[in-house]
């Protein structure tokens, strides 16, 4: 629970006989949350404000809240496991002999700020258990309807031909299908006027100030006078960023240069969402593939090209794109060698992924060494302004040192497979695994509801109840929101330990352990075998080079010291990962 020292005083000042709210009312729980631990400390108004608001609405609704029914989190974590007091409250209201039948919360975003499905799941679960949910801050009827399921939320459906008919009709009529104009343009109607009409009769007109920045970008890149990173840094100091962008960054510049609209060609019907089979990283046994939604290009022959006023001429556009192509082929970030721990290593300071790199060192006598290493991506892949904001100071580490250390730990564990099997069984029967099941079921039901809504919307379009403009807009909203729901579902499904996944992993562990014991594994085992085995038993590696430790999370877990002068023999386990609670790992 968050430290109560700084908000117990406000509770006591409002309470009578140990209760806030209506002293003669019914008992209720209350849930408080702030987005960071700093907001729960002395001088912060987060918790005191929420206590005051909950007291006010409890008086109005006829409820009282004692101190022992206050649940407060000071974490920003999205997962339930990162919100211990919310998890404790959920266990509390599921008991038959629970202490109250209502919960009071300041506002909807105290439950979750970022995900409608998460809010809907929690509210739905509370109501399923007969718990009344009371908010101090009322929300609009539309939002309430979306959250409670009175009407379907906007959802995403895999791109179908009938879903895009409205946009296709619009594009073939020579109108821009974008709802938000590209940087450098504004939306106007066919007469060149901004306003309400431009939302349906959509055409592009040049935004003079932004267009001048676009020309600078193309001219600088085409002339190869500066790198994308240095160009982004100069733009950061001189020009406002595009809407919804916090900074000018190299990736943003690439998107601008690659966009053909700047040479006068707006392309509609270009992208689609399709299900792509993803094979498990671990193919030592035959695991079935799973499917995920991906945004991919349609064939060129079905693209619809709509003329737009050009900001740069075709020659300059082609030259800038040729420079990008050449930089991609020659860029130093292109992998020259594979890295064993790709995608697994996270920085303990900023949570960015560690990436592999190479450098060449020259000796005084002309000798040359090629060194490979891992370094935090926060220090290299972003604009200088973003790097300064992140403020990560972690050092790089030799790839040989880190990879050998991880492999050595994995080898030691596989020599006693019973430890791994026990850990696997604990994961399968854990409370966290059980908690994921209703969340997945909820998301499945939401996605199914979107399919039903899609059918109804299409029928309404066929019968003329909505025109092609309304249908196209509704379809876009459905597509975007459903894509988010599907992403969340894929994420949860990757976390849950199903019976099939449990049996597959158990067989694999026993098979690998048998091989390890028979062959007495050594450090120079083949790269592909090492990588598959590590990814089977390690989900994440948290690394702190400056302090000299790494944390393994997964079936193999624990906090270990990095090897020092004594080499691999110096690797020792400090504690189990579930025991470690240091803030640097959050």
C-alpha positions as a printed NumPy array, in Angstrom:
array([[  0.   ,   0.   ,   0.   ],
       [  1.175,   3.543,  -0.626],
       [  2.688,   5.282,   2.393],
       [ -0.365,   6.593,   4.337],
       [  1.617,   9.161,   6.314],
       [  0.818,  12.044,   3.99 ],
       [ -2.913,  11.443,   3.528],
       [ -4.013,   9.898,   6.839],
       [ -4.2  ,  13.439,   8.288],
       [ -6.814,  14.569,   5.75 ],
       [ -8.792,  11.374,   6.379],
       [ -8.744,  11.99 ,  10.145],
       [ -9.733,  15.65 ,   9.725],
       [-12.834,  14.65 ,   7.743],
       [-13.741,  11.554,   9.761],
       [-16.267,  11.314,  12.563],
       [-16.129,   8.239,  14.772],
       [-13.565,   6.762,  12.36 ],
       [-15.609,   7.175,   9.153],
       [-15.577,   9.647,   6.278],
       [-18.825,  10.275,   4.398],
       [-22.284,   9.824,   5.919],
       [-21.838,   8.573,   9.481],
       [-25.216,   6.805,   9.313],
       [-24.697,   5.397,   5.821],
       [-23.756,   1.984,   4.491],
       [-20.187,   0.723,   4.427],
       [-18.156,   1.195,   1.245],
       [-14.627,   0.596,   0.041],
       [-12.651,   3.39 ,  -1.584],
       [ -9.831,   3.098,  -4.093],
       [ -7.142,   5.754,  -4.561],
       [ -4.347,   5.867,  -7.106],
       [ -1.679,   8.309,  -8.201],
       [  0.476,   7.837, -11.276],
       [  3.849,   7.853,  -9.528],
       [  5.328,   7.331,  -6.088],
       [  6.347,  10.991,  -6.067],
       [  2.719,  12.064,  -6.105],
       [  2.049,  10.209,  -2.874],
       [  4.668,  12.043,  -0.852],
       [  4.705,  15.08 ,   1.363],
       [  3.446,  18.226,  -0.34 ],
       [  1.534,  16.332,  -3.006],
       [ -2.203,  16.913,  -3.389],
       [ -2.962,  13.604,  -5.141],
       [ -4.183,  11.412,  -2.287],
       [ -5.59 ,  14.228,  -0.079],
       [ -7.65 ,  15.552,  -2.996],
       [ -9.062,  12.118,  -3.724],
       [ -9.917,  11.56 ,  -0.033],
       [-11.81 ,  14.884,   0.013],
       [-13.742,  14.053,  -3.155],
       [-14.615,  10.563,  -1.939],
       [-15.849,  12.025,   1.344],
       [-18.075,  14.491,  -0.565],
       [-19.695,  11.887,  -2.805],
       [-20.069,   9.42 ,   0.09 ],
       [-22.09 ,  12.047,   1.966],
       [-24.317,  12.576,  -1.103],
       [-24.86 ,   8.868,  -1.75 ],
       [-25.302,   7.762,   1.858],
       [-22.087,   5.758,   2.364],
       [-19.35 ,   5.732,   4.974],
       [-15.737,   4.582,   4.591],
       [-13.549,   3.47 ,   7.532],
       [ -9.759,   3.673,   7.3  ],
       [ -9.379,  -0.11 ,   6.986],
       [-11.457,  -0.1  ,   3.752],
       [ -9.156,   2.405,   2.009],
       [ -7.03 ,   0.881,  -0.775],
       [ -4.305,   3.063,  -2.317],
       [ -1.725,   2.423,  -5.062],
       [  1.105,   4.717,  -6.095],
       [  2.19 ,   2.773,  -9.179],
       [  1.708,   3.524, -12.857],
       [  1.781,  -0.156, -13.78 ],
       [ -0.823,  -1.316, -16.258],
       [ -0.814,  -4.94 , -15.177],
       [ -2.751,  -6.024, -12.073],
       [  0.451,  -7.43 , -10.574],
       [  1.867,  -3.873, -10.572],
       [ -1.122,  -2.568,  -8.563],
       [ -1.006,  -4.553,  -5.28 ],
       [ -3.822,  -2.658,  -3.555],
       [ -6.136,  -3.025,  -6.559],
       [ -5.404,  -6.745,  -6.536],
       [ -6.133,  -6.879,  -2.802],
       [ -9.427,  -5.028,  -3.336],
       [-10.397,  -7.469,  -6.104],
       [ -9.793, -10.406,  -3.766],
       [-11.748,  -8.647,  -1.012],
       [-14.945,  -8.037,  -2.984],
       [-14.991, -11.615,  -4.299],
       [-15.431, -13.008,  -0.778],
       [-18.954, -14.082,   0.147],
       [-18.593, -12.445,   3.552],
       [-17.06 ,  -9.213,   2.316],
       [-17.271,  -6.081,   4.438],
       [-19.012,  -3.728,   1.956],
       [-21.112,  -3.774,  -1.218],
       [-19.924,  -0.565,  -2.885],
       [-16.651,   1.029,  -3.941],
       [-16.087,   4.776,  -4.314],
       [-13.465,   6.131,  -6.725],
       [-12.659,   9.722,  -7.603],
       [-12.807,   9.249, -11.382],
       [-12.616,   6.618, -14.081],
       [ -8.924,   7.188, -14.828],
       [ -8.033,   6.228, -11.242],
       [ -8.861,   2.675, -12.368],
       [ -6.871,   2.994, -15.575],
       [ -5.857,   5.985, -17.657],
       [ -4.833,   4.261, -20.846],
       [ -7.101,   1.401, -21.837],
       [-10.844,   1.391, -22.277],
       [-10.95 ,  -2.401, -22.175],
       [ -9.115,  -2.405, -18.845],
       [-11.614,   0.046, -17.351],
       [-14.514,  -1.936, -18.786],
       [-13.151,  -5.22 , -17.471],
       [-12.779,  -3.911, -13.911],
       [-16.193,  -2.239, -13.816],
       [-17.81 ,  -5.292, -15.369],
       [-16.163,  -7.578, -12.814],
       [-17.261,  -5.386,  -9.911],
       [-20.86 ,  -5.376, -11.119],
       [-20.724,  -9.129, -11.725],
       [-19.947,  -9.57 ,  -8.033],
       [-22.777,  -7.223,  -7.064],
       [-20.552,  -4.3  ,  -6.127],
       [-21.943,  -0.799,  -6.746],
       [-19.371,   1.469,  -8.416],
       [-19.596,   5.168,  -7.493],
       [-17.509,   7.944,  -9.059],
       [-17.095,  11.449,  -7.655],
       [-16.491,  12.798, -11.15 ],
       [-19.382,  11.889, -13.421],
       [-18.493,  11.067, -17.005],
       [-20.449,  11.708, -20.178],
       [-23.257,   9.412, -21.234],
       [-21.349,   8.405, -24.378],
       [-18.286,   7.323, -22.427],
       [-20.468,   5.614, -19.853],
       [-22.282,   3.761, -22.611],
       [-19.004,   2.672, -24.165],
       [-17.529,   1.479, -20.871],
       [-20.627,  -0.323, -19.624],
       [-21.381,  -1.947, -22.946],
       [-24.784,  -0.291, -23.521],
       [-23.572,   0.339, -27.038],
       [-20.53 ,  -1.172, -28.672],
       [-17.242,   0.644, -28.457],
       [-15.461,   1.595, -31.617],
       [-13.545,  -1.536, -32.526],
       [-11.165,  -2.794, -35.115],
       [-12.042,  -5.42 , -37.684],
       [ -9.571,  -7.068, -40.012],
       [ -9.557,  -5.045, -43.164],
       [-12.344,  -6.319, -45.441],
       [-13.381,  -5.056, -48.808],
       [-16.8  ,  -4.014, -47.629],
       [-15.31 ,  -2.057, -44.699],
       [-13.346,   0.17 , -47.086],
       [-16.062,   0.835, -49.658],
       [-16.748,   4.327, -48.333],
       [-13.088,   5.345, -48.574],
       [-12.705,   3.729, -51.994],
       [-15.696,   5.666, -53.297],
       [-14.255,   8.872, -51.88 ],
       [-10.775,   8.253, -53.306],
       [-12.071,   7.452, -56.783],
       [-13.966,  10.727, -56.663],
       [-10.617,  12.502, -56.303],
       [-10.94 ,  13.403, -52.618],
       [ -8.327,  12.952, -49.899],
       [ -9.216,  10.112, -47.506],
       [ -7.037,  11.293, -44.6  ],
       [ -8.928,  12.615, -41.573],
       [ -5.841,  14.435, -40.284],
       [ -3.783,  16.343, -42.882],
       [ -0.14 ,  15.459, -43.459],
       [  2.418,  17.895, -42.119],
       [  2.662,  20.771, -44.612],
       [ -1.006,  20.646, -45.627],
       [ -4.459,  21.731, -44.455],
       [ -7.827,  20.235, -45.369],
       [-10.046,  22.359, -47.618],
       [-13.173,  21.78 , -49.705],
       [-13.28 ,  21.719, -53.506],
       [-13.396,  25.535, -53.509],
       [-10.28 ,  25.818, -51.396],
       [-12.07 ,  26.84 , -48.196],
       [-11.366,  25.534, -44.71 ],
       [-14.293,  24.781, -42.415],
       [-17.057,  22.263, -41.85 ],
       [-17.412,  21.372, -45.536],
       [-13.772,  20.268, -45.71 ],
       [-14.521,  17.348, -43.381],
       [-16.444,  15.605, -46.173],
       [-15.355,  17.327, -49.361],
       [-11.71 ,  16.778, -48.456],
       [ -8.847,  18.206, -50.496],
       [ -5.329,  19.339, -49.67 ],
       [ -3.998,  22.898, -49.707],
       [ -0.431,  23.858, -48.799],
       [  0.312,  25.224, -45.33 ],
       [  3.008,  27.782, -46.174],
       [  4.933,  27.779, -42.889],
       [  5.028,  23.995, -42.548],
       [  5.763,  23.524, -46.264],
       [  8.938,  25.61 , -45.929],
       [ 10.168,  23.186, -43.249],
       [  9.378,  20.224, -45.528],
       [ 11.492,  21.78 , -48.298],
       [ 14.405,  22.292, -45.89 ],
       [ 14.227,  18.612, -44.9  ],
       [ 14.281,  17.368, -48.499],
       [ 17.044,  19.767, -49.561],
       [ 19.283,  18.894, -46.592],
       [ 18.858,  15.157, -47.027],
       [ 19.26 ,  15.24 , -50.814],
       [ 22.478,  17.282, -50.543],
       [ 23.839,  14.892, -47.867],
       [ 24.983,  17.964, -45.936],
       [ 24.007,  16.534, -42.55 ],
       [ 22.856,  13.357, -40.859],
       [ 19.218,  12.828, -39.952],
       [ 20.115,  13.083, -36.294],
       [ 21.87 ,  16.436, -36.605],
       [ 19.104,  17.75 , -38.879],
       [ 16.481,  16.742, -36.309],
       [ 18.474,  18.545, -33.608],
       [ 18.549,  21.788, -35.668],
       [ 14.837,  21.578, -36.423],
       [ 14.15 ,  21.043, -32.706],
       [ 15.788,  24.386, -31.94 ],
       [ 14.132,  26.314, -34.766],
       [ 10.648,  25.032, -35.687],
       [  7.572,  23.797, -33.798],
       [  7.077,  20.044, -34.019],
       [  4.192,  18.524, -35.996],
       [  0.963,  18.01 , -34.078],
       [  0.961,  14.995, -31.75 ],
       [  4.772,  14.817, -31.895],
       [  6.857,  15.721, -28.863],
       [ 10.15 ,  16.174, -30.74 ],
       [ 11.744,  16.239, -34.156],
       [ 13.384,  12.833, -34.476],
       [ 15.168,  10.906, -37.263],
       [ 12.276,   8.442, -37.623],
       [  9.858,  11.323, -38.209],
       [ 12.128,  12.737, -40.922],
       [ 12.198,   9.347, -42.648],
       [  8.394,   9.197, -42.66 ],
       [  8.232,  12.655, -44.262],
       [ 10.815,  11.857, -46.925],
       [  9.175,   8.542, -47.821],
       [  5.709,  10.077, -48.201],
       [  4.862,  10.548, -51.918],
       [  2.271,  13.196, -51.099],
       [  5.067,  15.781, -51.032],
       [  5.695,  15.253, -54.742],
       [  1.945,  15.543, -55.414],
       [  0.677,  11.948, -55.039],
       [ -1.668,  11.092, -52.181],
       [ -2.101,   7.305, -52.158],
       [ -5.343,   5.84 , -50.835],
       [ -6.203,   2.15 , -50.325],
       [ -2.522,   1.532, -49.666],
       [ -2.509,  -0.365, -46.349],
       [ -4.444,  -3.279, -44.941],
       [ -4.483,  -5.297, -41.731],
       [ -3.934,  -9.009, -42.17 ],
       [ -3.32 , -11.945, -39.855],
       [  0.296, -13.101, -40.023],
       [  1.375, -16.502, -38.643],
       [  4.112, -16.145, -36.027],
       [  6.138, -19.263, -35.326],
       [  7.45 , -19.753, -31.833],
       [ 11.081, -18.765, -31.276],
       [ 11.535, -22.26 , -29.992],
       [ 11.283, -24.845, -32.761],
       [ 13.037, -27.654, -30.941],
       [  9.522, -29.052, -30.647],
       [  6.621, -28.526, -33.022],
       [  4.561, -25.736, -31.521],
       [  1.565, -24.452, -33.491],
       [  1.92 , -20.972, -34.944],
       [ -0.167, -18.122, -33.585],
       [ -1.6  , -15.317, -35.66 ],
       [ -1.208, -11.593, -35.061],
       [ -2.597,  -8.602, -36.945],
       [ -0.079,  -6.6  , -38.94 ],
       [ -0.364,  -3.503, -41.098],
       [  0.989,  -4.367, -44.557],
       [  1.061,  -2.779, -47.993],
       [ -1.544,  -3.805, -50.546],
       [ -0.353,  -4.663, -54.07 ],
       [  0.547,  -1.531, -56.061],
       [ -2.096,  -2.274, -58.668],
       [ -4.957,  -1.595, -56.208],
       [ -3.545,   1.7  , -54.902],
       [ -5.585,   4.784, -55.737],
       [ -3.424,   7.826, -56.528],
       [ -5.073,  11.189, -55.856],
       [ -3.395,  14.383, -57.133],
       [ -2.289,  16.814, -54.41 ],
       [ -0.439,  20.128, -54.62 ],
       [  3.286,  19.239, -54.554],
       [  5.611,  20.844, -52.005],
       [  8.818,  19.591, -53.682],
       [  9.429,  18.58 , -57.279],
       [  9.705,  14.936, -58.279],
       [ 13.441,  15.13 , -58.915],
       [ 14.214,  16.393, -55.387],
       [ 11.869,  13.782, -53.861],
       [ 13.591,  10.945, -55.752],
       [ 17.067,  12.176, -54.852],
       [ 16.274,  12.418, -51.114],
       [ 14.808,   8.907, -51.164],
       [ 17.868,   7.544, -52.978],
       [ 20.06 ,   8.988, -50.217],
       [ 17.907,   7.221, -47.595],
       [ 18.178,   3.951, -49.522],
       [ 21.956,   4.264, -49.678],
       [ 22.193,   5.099, -45.983],
       [ 20.078,   2.048, -45.169],
       [ 22.411,  -0.22 , -47.126],
       [ 25.605,   1.32 , -45.806],
       [ 24.439,   2.286, -42.312],
       [ 26.575,   1.178, -39.398],
       [ 23.461,  -0.041, -37.557],
       [ 22.913,  -2.818, -40.056],
       [ 23.809,  -6.026, -38.229],
       [ 27.193,  -7.413, -39.24 ],
       [ 26.852, -10.344, -36.854],
       [ 24.023, -11.948, -34.86 ],
       [ 23.587, -11.243, -31.163],
       [ 22.565, -14.043, -28.826],
       [ 20.367, -11.953, -26.52 ],
       [ 18.571,  -9.792, -29.089],
       [ 15.307,  -8.421, -27.68 ],
       [ 15.775,  -9.883, -24.184],
       [ 18.009,  -7.369, -22.386],
       [ 16.362,  -4.312, -20.78 ],
       [ 18.108,  -1.4  , -19.103],
       [ 17.647,  -1.241, -15.321],
       [ 17.741,   2.573, -15.426],
       [ 15.366,   3.519, -18.257],
       [ 13.843,   0.173, -19.409],
       [ 15.016,   0.66 , -22.991],
       [ 16.276,  -2.416, -24.827],
       [ 19.993,  -3.11 , -25.051],
       [ 21.104,  -3.429, -28.681],
       [ 24.215,  -4.945, -30.215],
       [ 26.994,  -2.892, -31.76 ],
       [ 30.52 ,  -3.175, -33.118],
       [ 33.593,  -1.007, -33.112],
       [ 37.13 ,  -1.263, -34.416],
       [ 40.189,  -0.529, -32.25 ],
       [ 43.646,   0.084, -33.672],
       [ 46.87 ,  -0.609, -31.837],
       [ 50.059,   1.404, -31.93 ],
       [ 51.732,  -1.225, -34.088],
       [ 48.954,  -1.288, -36.677],
       [ 47.035,  -4.228, -35.247],
       [ 43.23 ,  -4.151, -35.426],
       [ 40.558,  -5.526, -33.076],
       [ 36.873,  -5.899, -33.869],
       [ 34.894,  -5.628, -30.639],
       [ 31.188,  -6.315, -30.215],
       [ 29.104,  -5.047, -27.3  ],
       [ 25.616,  -4.348, -25.956],
       [ 24.554,  -0.793, -25.167],
       [ 21.31 ,   0.866, -24.064],
       [ 19.335,   2.041, -27.109],
       [ 18.206,   5.18 , -25.261],
       [ 21.674,   6.664, -25.736],
       [ 21.864,   6.383, -29.51 ],
       [ 18.594,   5.844, -31.363],
       [ 16.752,   9.045, -30.417],
       [ 17.2  ,  12.792, -30.868],
       [ 19.647,  14.541, -28.497],
       [ 16.735,  16.239, -26.704],
       [ 15.071,  12.889, -25.986],
       [ 18.373,  11.359, -24.866],
       [ 18.821,  14.209, -22.379],
       [ 15.266,  13.747, -21.067],
       [ 15.801,  10.013, -20.56 ],
       [ 19.059,  10.696, -18.748],
       [ 20.388,   7.13 , -18.883],
       [ 24.042,   6.753, -17.885],
       [ 24.458,   2.99 , -18.192],
       [ 27.731,   1.803, -19.7  ],
       [ 28.077,  -0.674, -22.522],
       [ 29.249,  -4.229, -21.942],
       [ 31.182,  -6.721, -24.036],
       [ 28.814,  -9.093, -25.833],
       [ 31.141, -12.005, -25.067],
       [ 31.101, -11.211, -21.325],
       [ 27.324, -10.895, -21.054],
       [ 26.402, -13.778, -23.354],
       [ 28.8  , -16.197, -21.657],
       [ 27.489, -15.159, -18.231],
       [ 23.849, -15.791, -19.189],
       [ 24.667, -19.078, -20.893],
       [ 26.686, -20.25 , -17.899],
       [ 23.717, -19.68 , -15.542],
       [ 21.315, -21.473, -17.9  ],
       [ 23.68 , -24.45 , -18.183],
       [ 23.95 , -24.774, -14.415],
       [ 20.18 , -24.788, -13.993],
       [ 19.578, -27.409, -16.68 ],
       [ 21.825, -29.857, -14.87 ],
       [ 19.023, -30.1  , -12.276],
       [ 15.779, -30.093, -14.35 ],
       [ 13.569, -30.662, -11.286],
       [ 14.142, -27.005, -10.316],
       [ 12.875, -25.87 , -13.711],
       [  9.871, -28.193, -13.664],
       [  8.909, -26.938, -10.203],
       [  9.147, -23.326, -11.395],
       [  7.078, -24.153, -14.475],
       [  4.376, -25.81 , -12.365],
       [  4.265, -22.798, -10.027],
       [  3.79 , -20.488, -12.995],
       [  0.997, -22.669, -14.402],
       [ -0.912, -22.761, -11.09 ],
       [ -0.176, -19.169, -10.042],
       [ -2.809, -16.582,  -9.19 ],
       [ -1.476, -14.352, -11.958],
       [ -2.149, -17.066, -14.528],
       [ -5.696, -17.471, -13.221],
       [ -6.293, -13.717, -13.268],
       [ -5.351, -13.541, -16.948],
       [ -8.111, -15.932, -18.006],
       [-11.106, -13.647, -17.294],
       [ -9.257, -10.71 , -18.88 ],
       [ -8.738, -12.713, -22.057],
       [-12.38 , -13.816, -22.031],
       [-13.476, -10.196, -21.641],
       [-11.355,  -9.052, -24.591],
       [-12.688, -11.919, -26.702],
       [-16.247, -10.826, -25.928],
       [-15.439,  -7.22 , -26.83 ],
       [-13.941,  -8.22 , -30.167],
       [-16.965, -10.409, -30.918],
       [-19.251,  -7.467, -30.098],
       [-17.353,  -5.364, -32.629],
       [-17.954,  -7.957, -35.317],
       [-21.69 ,  -7.783, -34.603],
       [-21.582,  -3.986, -34.736],
       [-19.704,  -4.128, -38.003],
       [-22.38 ,  -6.308, -39.566],
       [-25.104,  -3.937, -38.386],
       [-23.221,  -0.909, -39.71 ],
       [-22.721,  -2.571, -43.089],
       [-26.412,  -3.474, -43.273],
       [-27.312,   0.13 , -42.416],
       [-25.05 ,   1.312, -45.231],
       [-26.596,  -1.138, -47.718],
       [-30.126,  -0.01 , -46.825],
       [-29.205,   3.665, -47.066],
       [-29.585,   4.439, -43.343],
       [-26.082,   5.994, -43.386],
       [-24.21 ,   7.531, -46.313],
       [-20.751,   6.566, -47.484],
       [-19.113,   9.348, -45.47 ],
       [-20.577,   8.273, -42.146],
       [-19.928,   4.63 , -42.99 ],
       [-16.284,   5.324, -43.872],
       [-15.714,   7.32 , -40.667],
       [-17.362,   4.694, -38.493],
       [-15.359,   1.95 , -40.201],
       [-12.12 ,   3.784, -39.519],
       [-12.952,   4.159, -35.836],
       [-13.889,   0.5  , -35.63 ],
       [-10.675,  -0.526, -37.314],
       [ -8.377,   1.583, -35.121],
       [ -9.978,   0.634, -31.814],
       [-10.246,  -3.049, -32.657],
       [ -6.587,  -3.106, -33.592],
       [ -5.815,  -1.872, -30.093],
       [ -8.038,  -4.534, -28.52 ],
       [ -6.409,  -7.244, -30.61 ],
       [ -2.97 ,  -6.017, -29.585],
       [ -3.962,  -6.212, -25.917],
       [ -5.413,  -9.69 , -26.437],
       [ -2.241, -10.924, -28.143],
       [ -0.196,  -9.49 , -25.281],
       [ -2.246, -11.288, -22.619],
       [ -2.299, -14.547, -24.562],
       [  1.489, -14.451, -24.786],
       [  1.662, -14.134, -20.975],
       [ -0.762, -16.87 , -19.964],
       [  0.512, -20.377, -19.357],
       [ -2.006, -22.67 , -21.044],
       [ -2.057, -26.431, -20.471],
       [ -0.723, -26.974, -23.984],
       [  2.1  , -24.49 , -23.45 ],
       [  2.856, -26.058, -20.059],
       [  3.136, -29.58 , -21.494],
       [  5.223, -28.401, -24.448],
       [  7.651, -26.516, -22.235],
       [  7.895, -29.391, -19.784],
       [  8.79 , -31.85 , -22.574],
       [ 11.294, -29.385, -23.992],
       [ 12.976, -28.765, -20.623],
       [ 13.371, -32.5  , -20.   ],
       [ 14.739, -33.008, -23.519],
       [ 17.275, -30.182, -23.175],
       [ 18.27 , -31.291, -19.665],
       [ 18.876, -34.833, -20.892],
       [ 21.141, -33.506, -23.642],
       [ 22.959, -31.22 , -21.181],
       [ 23.677, -34.025, -18.734],
       [ 24.845, -36.466, -21.432],
       [ 27.076, -34.032, -23.331],
       [ 28.24 , -31.882, -20.404],
       [ 27.529, -28.571, -22.175],
       [ 30.355, -26.148, -22.704],
       [ 30.5  , -22.449, -23.481],
       [ 31.113, -22.946, -27.223],
       [ 27.772, -24.677, -27.911],
       [ 26.344, -23.646, -31.31 ],
       [ 24.787, -20.18 , -31.52 ],
       [ 21.351, -21.328, -32.725],
       [ 21.003, -23.949, -29.984],
       [ 22.051, -21.458, -27.304],
       [ 19.55 , -18.864, -28.493],
       [ 16.61 , -21.291, -28.633],
       [ 17.361, -22.694, -25.193],
       [ 17.786, -19.276, -23.571],
       [ 14.511, -17.987, -25.041],
       [ 12.753, -21.101, -23.768],
       [ 13.54 , -20.411, -20.115],
       [ 14.279, -16.655, -19.95 ],
       [ 11.586, -14.052, -20.677],
       [ 13.563, -10.931, -19.821],
       [ 17.024,  -9.874, -18.644],
       [ 17.294,  -6.649, -16.635],
       [ 20.868,  -5.38 , -16.812],
       [ 22.744,  -2.843, -14.692],
       [ 26.277,  -2.627, -16.02 ],
       [ 27.273,   0.239, -13.709],
       [ 26.393,  -1.723, -10.557],
       [ 27.518,  -5.075, -11.986],
       [ 24.386,  -7.266, -11.89 ],
       [ 21.702,  -8.805, -14.093],
       [ 18.242, -10.107, -13.232],
       [ 16.764, -13.105, -15.047],
       [ 12.976, -13.35 , -15.275],
       [ 11.196, -16.445, -16.506],
       [ 11.448, -20.13 , -15.656],
       [ 15.095, -19.462, -14.869],
       [ 15.118, -16.484, -12.512],
       [ 17.279, -14.722, -10.011],
       [ 19.616, -11.788,  -9.441],
       [ 23.264, -12.458, -10.362],
       [ 26.57 , -10.625, -10.19 ],
       [ 28.322,  -9.952, -13.48 ],
       [ 31.687, -11.739, -13.747],
       [ 34.727,  -9.765, -12.706],
       [ 38.417, -10.518, -12.964],
       [ 37.769, -14.069, -11.804],
       [ 35.722, -14.721, -14.976],
       [ 32.704, -16.998, -15.172],
       [ 33.597, -18.675, -11.89 ],
       [ 32.725, -15.38 , -10.225],
       [ 29.075, -15.469, -11.278],
       [ 26.978, -15.908,  -8.18 ],
       [ 23.288, -15.701,  -7.431],
       [ 22.355, -12.878,  -5.095],
       [ 18.661, -13.714,  -4.621],
       [ 15.592, -15.014,  -6.447],
       [ 13.893, -12.548,  -8.778],
       [ 10.624, -12.664,  -6.845],
       [ 12.504, -11.596,  -3.709],
       [ 14.057,  -8.518,  -5.272],
       [ 12.099,  -5.305,  -4.801],
       [ 14.643,  -2.64 ,  -5.693],
       [ 13.175,   0.456,  -7.381],
       [ 15.751,   0.25 , -10.145],
       [ 14.006,  -2.815, -11.499],
       [ 10.514,  -1.374, -11.644]])
